[in-house]
Amino acid sequence: MIPGGGQPNMQQLLQQAQKMQQDLQRAQEELANTEVDGQAGGGLVRATVTGSGELRALKIDPKAVDPEDTDTLADLVVAAVQAANENAQTLQQQKLGPLAQGLGGGSGIPGLPF
């Protein structure tokens, strides 16, 4: 409802919606180009993902490699990737959260993880 009972300016509403869409697209592009890290085993395994969650790099310290115990190495890799993805989700919330609030609070917006 518009204060004073006036009608909303449709042109202004369309411009605001276009600006929010452009801001959202810019933030998503920024996320796709931003890398975050996660680690496990005190840094023996490090994973790098983009802010949108794409795995870009995985570094394994030779000390983590034991041919007799590949299960531990696999667990470290999984933990490092999960930590990196958690950091990516935090970054997504920081970048997209304010934009989602401008679009109605973020709930029910397809494609947004929050």
Secondary structure, DSSP 8 states (H G I E B T S, - for coil): --GGG----HHHHHHHHHHHHHHHHHHHHHHHH-EEEEEETTTTEEEEEETT--EEEEEE-GGG--TT-HHHHHHHHHHHHHHHHHHHHHHHHHHHHHHHHHTTSSTT-TT---
